[in-house]
Amino acid sequence: MKLYVQLMIILMISLIGEGISSVFRLPVPGSIIGLFLLFSALQFKLLRLRHISMVGNFLLANMTILFLPPAVGIMDKFQVIAPYLLPIVLIVVGAIVLNVCVMAVVVQLVKSRFEGDYEKGGSSHV
């Protein structure tokens, strides 16, 4: 019974996210809004991690199974996707390069702002 309650909590939050996306005609998918709502509920302690931990761990452990239907759909409709394969690959590679560059800049900013200027070579000021 505990597993069903945990699953219903996760699904209801996801349904609320879908509803918000549909009612307000937002360009953001309802699943993303649901994830944000779940994160907010956990962050503001409206929901405890123990209330969803068992089902959440199960879903994370079986994530590959959850991505199987889209992969089969892509294989089934490959003749439709084939003409656009090069642009898709270029976009994915470009997004990866852009993400790595943005992460490098953010790490450098955080490091320079919060770590300060430390002397290299260990602690000589004892």
C-alpha positions in Angstrom: 0.0 0.0 0.0 2.9 2.3 0.8 4.3 2.0 -2.7 0.9 2.9 -4.3 0.7 6.0 -2.1 4.2 7.1 -3.1 3.5 6.5 -6.8 0.2 8.4 -6.5 2.0 11.4 -4.9 4.5 11.5 -7.8 1.8 11.0 -10.5 -0.5 13.7 -8.9 2.4 16.2 -8.9 3.1 15.3 -12.5 -0.6 15.7 -13.4 -0.7 19.1 -11.7 2.3 20.2 -13.8 0.5 19.0 -17.0 -2.6 20.9 -15.9 -0.7 24.1 -15.3 1.0 23.7 -18.7 -2.3 23.1 -20.5 -4.5 25.7 -18.7 -1.9 28.6 -19.1 -0.8 27.3 -22.6 2.9 27.5 -21.5 5.7 26.6 -23.9 7.2 24.5 -21.1 6.2 20.8 -21.0 4.0 19.8 -18.1 6.5 17.1 -17.0 9.1 19.8 -16.4 6.7 21.9 -14.4 5.8 18.8 -12.4 9.5 18.2 -11.7 9.9 21.8 -10.6 6.8 21.5 -8.3 8.2 18.2 -6.8 11.6 19.9 -6.2 9.9 22.9 -4.6 7.7 20.7 -2.4 10.8 18.9 -1.2 12.9 22.0 -0.8 10.2 23.8 1.3 9.5 20.7 3.3 5.9 20.4 2.1 6.9 16.8 1.2 9.5 14.7 2.8 11.9 12.6 0.8 10.8 9.5 2.8 7.3 10.0 1.3 8.5 9.2 -2.2 12.0 7.6 -1.8 11.1 3.9 -2.5 9.2 4.6 -5.7 11.7 7.3 -6.8 14.6 4.9 -6.4 12.7 2.3 -8.3 12.0 4.7 -11.2 15.7 5.8 -11.2 16.9 2.2 -11.2 14.7 1.3 -14.1 15.1 4.4 -16.2 16.5 2.5 -19.2 13.2 0.6 -19.5 11.3 3.9 -19.5 13.4 5.2 -22.5 12.8 2.0 -24.5 9.5 2.9 -26.1 10.8 6.2 -27.6 13.9 4.4 -28.9 11.7 1.8 -30.6 9.5 4.6 -32.0 12.6 6.2 -33.5 13.7 2.9 -35.0 10.2 2.3 -36.4 10.1 5.8 -38.1 13.7 6.0 -39.1 12.8 6.6 -42.8 11.1 9.8 -41.7 14.0 10.9 -39.5 16.8 9.9 -42.0 16.7 13.1 -44.1 17.2 15.2 -40.9 19.8 13.0 -39.3 22.8 15.4 -40.1 21.0 18.5 -38.6 20.0 16.5 -35.5 23.5 15.2 -34.9 24.9 18.7 -35.4 22.4 20.2 -33.0 23.2 17.5 -30.4 27.0 17.9 -30.7 26.6 21.7 -30.7 24.5 21.6 -27.6 27.1 19.4 -25.9 29.9 21.7 -26.8 27.9 24.8 -25.6 27.1 23.1 -22.3 30.7 22.2 -21.6 31.8 25.8 -22.4 29.1 27.3 -20.2 30.0 24.9 -17.4 33.7 25.9 -17.7 32.8 29.6 -17.5 30.6 29.1 -14.5 33.2 27.0 -12.7 35.8 29.7 -13.4 33.5 32.4 -12.1 32.6 30.5 -9.0 36.2 29.6 -8.3 37.5 33.1 -8.8 34.7 34.7 -6.8 34.5 32.3 -3.8 37.9 30.8 -3.5 39.9 34.0 -3.7 43.6 34.2 -4.4 45.5 31.5 -2.5 49.2 31.1 -2.7 50.3 27.9 -4.4 52.6 25.5 -2.8 50.9 24.7 0.5 50.6 26.6 3.7 53.7 28.6 4.5 52.0 31.1 6.9 51.8 28.8 10.0 
